[in-house]
């Protein structure tokens, strides 16, 4: 209560330009281009250069929604993740910061963990400029609101200001690091499909929000539109149901939908494990055109896989607890095939993996 309070001049930035017409790019081309973007591509080239198995406490290696590690001295299993979408924060700083907290908590839920606490790294431009100080203030307010909601105290953090050059400041980037606890070893869950013949389901709505999307940025070169809205109550309901299903042994894999939308999430489920596993997916129930169904970034969505006989249980559980659940299809073969709108799209998982896994390495080695 006695922390210093800075009362600088703040001025809201102009409202973002509307989304307008979406780029007319064939989804067959769009998905590989999104997977190659640095925000989405595999970071293996970076983390493989460092020891991420110090003292052999690592249970889930980098590459899933959260790292999981064992603290032997305390007999605890912890999960940790970090998150921030700077595009959302540039377009709506308060909503973007809330989403950063919510998505970090969602990543932990996908790993079977309950969130405990947060640290943050607040990256902004010169706070003496009114627009930059407004962004900083709005992001802090958004972080505070979401952290209070999820009961995650901010135990520490740092601030990096004056990040700009003559062309302007960086996008506001309030990065959130969140740690959670997993009650039992059998609750540890990873994001990748486990075997052919499993059912693939979506927890949450199909969504339709394209504002602030990576599709718009990567394929259209624009940061535009109102970013997705976050309903914290709905988000917490999703986490609670998911953790309950994991504790009952019903979930084989769980992965949240984030940058790039549902198509990117499905591709990552196919290729982020030690084995490449395809899937046959039907999104015709989404009721929107193919681009929106595949690449919108609406919040509070998780892709899960379950054994064939457990799909009906999830459908009933979702209906009973007010959470939409959709049966999307089946894991199988070496292709990711998606029916969206009136079209069918097919990608070779191995080719998607080459793009996703090798793009950062290729660009770094070229530099």
N, C-alpha and C positions, 0 to 999 in steps of 0.2 A: 504493500500500500504506500510505501514511501519512496518508490522509484521515481527518478526524475521524469518529467513530462515535457516534451518538446512541442511548442505551439508555434509552428511555422505557417507561413502563408501556403494554402493549398488551393489548387484550382483543378477541377475535373477536366479530363481530356474530352475531346469531341467524341460523340457517340460513333461507334464503328459503322463503316459503310455496310449496306445490306449485302446478303449473300449473292443475290442476283442469280443469273443463269449459271448452272454448274458446268465445269469443263466437260466437253464431250469427248471423253477418253474411254476406249473399250476397257471394261473391267479386266479382261485377260492381260492387258498391258498395265493397267493401274496397280494391280496387286503387287507384282514384282517391283515396280518403281517405289511403292510405299515401303516394302520390305527392305529396300536398299537404303532408305533414308536414315541418317545417323540416329535420329530419335527412336527408331524402331528396330534397326538392324541389330544382330547379335553383337554384344560387346566382348565376345570371347577373345578377340585379338588383344584387348586391353587387359582383361583380368587374368588371362593365362600367363602373363609376365610376372605375376605376383603370387606369393604363397597364400592361397585361400584355404589351406588345410592346416593352419598352424596348430600344433599339438594334437592333431587328428580329432578335434572336437566338432568338425563340420559334418553335419548329417545330410543336408541338402546343399549341393554345390551351386555356385552362381548359374543363373539361366532360368530359374523358375520365378514365380511371383515374389517369393521371399527366400532369403537364405535361412537355414535352420541349423542351429548349433547346440551342442550339449555342454552345459556348465557342470562338470562332474562334481566339483567341490560342493555345489549347492543342490545337486540332484534335480536340476531344472533343464527343460528344453525350451529354448528361446528362438524366436523368429524375428528377422529384421528386414526392413525394406526402406526404400526412399522414393519420393515421388514429387513431381511438379510439372505442370504443363504451362510453359511460359506464354504460349499463344492465348490460352484462356485468360491468363492474368493481364495480358496486354489489352484485351478487349473488354474485360470486366474484372478488375483486380480482386474485388471482394469475393465474387463467385468463384473465380479461379483458385483463390487460396483455400476456400472451403472444399473445393473438389480435390485439391492436393491432399488434404487431411483424409477426406472420405475414401479416396482411392488407395492411400496407404493402408487404411484400416481394412479395405476390401482385399488388398493383396494378402494381408495377414489372415483374414478369414478363409481365403482360398487355400492357405497353407495349414489350416486347422487351428489357428492361434487367436487368442483374445488380446486386443491391444492394451498396452500398459502405459506407455509414456512416449513423448515426442522430443526430438531435438530439431532445431531449424537452422537454416543457412539462408539469410535474407540478402539477395543480390539485386541491387538497384542502381540507378543513375545518381546524379548530383541532387541531394535532397534540398538544396537551397533553391532549386527551380520548382515553382509551385506545382506544376503537373507531376513531376517526379515525387514530390513529397506527398501529393494526394494518392499516388499509386502505392507508396510505402504504407501510408496510414490505412488505406482500404484493405490492403493485403493483411496487415496485422489484425485488423478487426475481423476479417474473414477467418484467419487462423484461430483467433481466440474463440469465435462462436462455435466452430466445428470441434475444437479441442474440448471445450466445455461440454458439448453434446456427447462426445464419445468418452468423456471421462479420462482424457489423456493429458496429464500435466506436462508443460514444457519444462524439462529438467535442465536445459542448457541450449546453447546455440551460438551463432555468431552472425555478424552483419558485414557485408561487403558493399560499400557505397562508391559513388563517383565512377561507375563502370560505363564510360561513354567516350566517344571520340567526336570530332567535328561534325560527323554525320548524324549524331544523336546518341541516345542512351540505349542500353540493352533492354530487351523486354523484361518487365519485372519478374523475378524468379525466386519466390519464397519456397525453397526446397525443404521438404519435410522428411525427416528420418524417424521411423516409428519402430518400436520394439514391442513384441507381444510374447505371450507364454502359451505353450501347448501342453495340455494336461497329461496326455498319455502318448507313448511312442507310436501306437497304432493310429493315432489321429493325424500324423504327419502326412500331408497331401502335396502332390506336385501338379504342375500344369499340363503335362503332356499325356497324350493317349497311351493306354497301357497295352492293349491287344486288339486285333480285329474282332468284329462281332459285338462290340459294346454299343450301347445306345448313347447318342449325343443329345443333350438337352440344353435349353437356354433357360436360366432362372432370371426373370425380369422381362420387360417389354422389348419388342423389336426396336422401337425408337425411330426417330426421323430427323434429328437435329444435326444440321450440316454446318452451322456457324462455328468458326474457329477450328474446323476439322483439318486433319493432315491431308485429306484428299484435296481440299480447297487450296492448301498451301503448296503441296508438292506438285500437284497436277495443274493448278491454275496460277501459282505464284502469288497468292493473295492471302492475307490475314484479315478476314472480314466476317461480318455477321455477329449476332449475339451468340456467345458460347453456350454449351448445354447448361440447363438448370439442374441444380442438385436438391433433391428432397431428402433431408437427413433422416426423417422418420422412415421413409421407404428404404433408404440405404441400410439403416440398422436392422430393419425387418429381414432384408436379404441376408445380412451377415448372420443373424441369429438362426435363421432356417438352415443356411449352409453349414454352420458349425454343428447344429443338431444332426443333420444328415450324415456329416462326416463321423461324428461320434457313434452313430448307429451302424457304421461300416458300409454305408450305401454308396459313397462317392469314391470313384476310382481316380478321377482327375478333376481339377477345378482351375479355371483360368479366367481372369476378369477381362472385360472388353474395355479397351482404352484407346490410345492413339491408333488411328486407322480403322477402327470399328470392328464389326463382327467378322469380316473376311480376314483381317489380319489376326484376330484372336484365334480363329479356326486354323489358319495356317501355322501359327506358333504351336498350337496343340499337336499338330501333325508332325512337327519337325524338331522340337526342342528337347526331345528325349534321346536316348542312345540308339533308338530304332525309329526309322521313318514309317509312319502309319497313316494311310490316307483315310478319307471319309466321303460318304455320299450324303449330301445335305440338301434339304428342301426348305427354302425360305418363302415359298409362295404365300404362306399365312401372314407375312409381313404387310401385304396389301399396299406396297409402294413400289416405285420403279426400282430397277436393279441397282443403280448407283446408290440410291439412298439406303436400300436394304443392306447393301454390302458394306458401306463405308461411313454411315452416320456414327456419331460418337455420343449418343445419349448415354446417360450414366446409369448406375445401379443394375448392371448386367453381368452375369457370369456364365461361361460355358462349362458344363460338367459332362463327364462320361460315367456311365453306370453299367452294371451287368444287365443283360437282356431282360431278365425277370424282374428287375428293380425299377424299371421306367415308370410303371403304373403307380408304384408307391410314391415316387416323387411328384407325379401329377396330382395325386390325392392330397399329399402333404401341402403342396403349394395352394391348392384350392381351399383347404381348411384354414390356412394362415394368411390368406389374402395376397399371395405372391404368384404372379403369372408364371407358368412353366410351360414351355413348348418343346415337343418332341421334334428334333431337327433331322435325325437320320441315324446312320450307323457308321462305325469305323470299319474300313476295309481297304484292301488293295494298296496300290502305290500312287493313287491319284486323289487329289481334292476336287470333287465335283460338286458344284453348287447350282441349284435351280433358283433363280431370282427373277421376279417379274414373269415374263413369258419366255425367258432365255435360260439356256444351260451353259455353264462355264466349267472348263476342266483344266486343271494345272497339274503337271507332274510334280510331286512333292520333292523329289530329288533336285529338280531345277529351282524350285523355290528356295530350298535349303542352300544351294550354291549362292544364290543372290543374297539371301538374308545373312548367311554365315561369313561370306567372303568380302562383302562390300566395304566394310570399314578397314579391313586388313589391306585391301587393294589400294584404297585411297591413302592410307597412312604410309604404306610402303612406297607409293608413287611420290609422296612428299619428301 
